[in-house]
Amino acid sequence: MDEAEEVRVGAKQSGEVDRISDLPDSLLCQVLLFLRTKDVVKCSVLSRRWRDVWKCVPRLHLDDYDFYERGNVDSQSSMDNCVRFVDRFLGLHSGLCLESFRFNSLIDWDREPDNALIWRWMNTVLQLKVKHIDYSQDARDSDEPQIPPAIYTCQTLESLDLFGVTMSSPEFVSLPSLRVLKLCCVIFPDDLALETLISGCKALETLNITHYQKDSVVIDAPRLKFLMLHAARTASFIIKNSGSLVKVDLDIVFSLSGGSNFDPADVPKRNMIRNFLGSIYLVKDVIISSRTLEVFYGYSRCEPLPLFCNLSSLNVFFTHDSWEMLPNFLHSCPNLKSLIVNLRTRLDPGRIYMIPGPWCVLSSLEYVRIMSPLKGEEMEMKLVSYILENSPILKKLTLTLSVGCFRKKEKSVILMELIAIPRLSTSCRVIVL
């Protein structure tokens, strides 16, 4: 009898009941679904009752480093162990259904991807009627596709998350169950391939496209609710049938390096941005980068921005010092209730910043949070003043003071400056964390 068995028997003799081990295999598998495969296999040493349960868990979640032993420089033997384990696991599930397949970083830094192996695994999990695939590797320099064409017609696939792979060109796409599609650093043979993939996902609700480097992205997904676009090198974005869209996360510049390079005389670019804004103006929740705001600010100098009348929550990520476009965008959000400002970099102390007037009244704003710690710089205080002096129904402004940059006396000075700022709202609380 092993030690785990002795513990279990001893527990029963003392009157304690091991209720988990007494559960049927089907329920134990449901519990183990919340663990990574490496930890699921470890459970096999608990007792005889647990020895073979891992073989029935319909989920494979592995990273290649799970098989690398500390101090072992033989990466080939580690990779061979990994391949044998995955082949055995998939073989045990032959004829069954696989809930989820996730494998990250299949190759090491010194070796080209084994496309034949990847195709074999992918084709196998697709035959097992997999529901969720999360696969990543660094094979972006490879001209050969790592993902087999069979993935385009998987009837059971509900979510697909790919990183760093090259796709084949689809002749036909039918993914009726796919609701979530996430593509990061994924290479398609042409723009039409991506467009065909998206249009073949009739139930698609979430779409993330990150680091896409083709000329154009056409999105036709009538049920789409959440859209993330982080693709600075893509020049054109066209969204069709956007009536269901609720939330967008944007870090795009339409191949422009910044709003200062926006050319009002570029009529095709103006039309494209106008159509893009017209396809998202009904959303309720926006996450946006400062460089995207800067493009919209440049566009607004020649054409007015549409009113985002449904927008209630705005999250802005500032990665540089162009603050002047924030009030401009807020002017187009008449029903905004929540604003979050994230400051990614320190402002240049040698430059004079100014939020130009007239400052619009933020008539609906109720909650504001500035995520990054304040250092008491002039432009930071101008932003706080702008919010407090122009928000008549503001309920709460949450701030954080920088830790370690100021002595207690200097922090007290900042607090006094905050207290001295006039507030348009009589019920506003300023919370300093």
Secondary structure, DSSP 8 states (H G I E B T S, - for coil): --HHHHHHHHHHHTT---TTTTS-HHHHHHHHTTS-HHHHHHGGGS-GGGTTGGGG--EEEEEGGGG--TT---HHHHHHHHHHHHHHHHHHTTTS--SEEEEE--S-TTS---HHHHHHHHHHHHHTT-SEEEEE---TT-SS-SB-GGGGG-SS--EEEEES-BB---S----TT--EEEEES-B-SSHHHHHHHHHT-TT--EEEEES--SSEEEEE-TT--EEEEE-TT--EEEEES-TT--EEEE---TT-SSGGG--TT-HHHHHHHHHHHHHHTT-SEEEEEHHHHHHHHHHHTTS-----TT--EEEEEE-SS--THHHHHHTT-TT--EEEEEE-S---TTS-----S-----TT--EEEE-S-B---HHHHHHHHHHHHT-TT--EEEE-B-SSSS-HHHHHHHHHHHHHS--S-TT-EEEE-
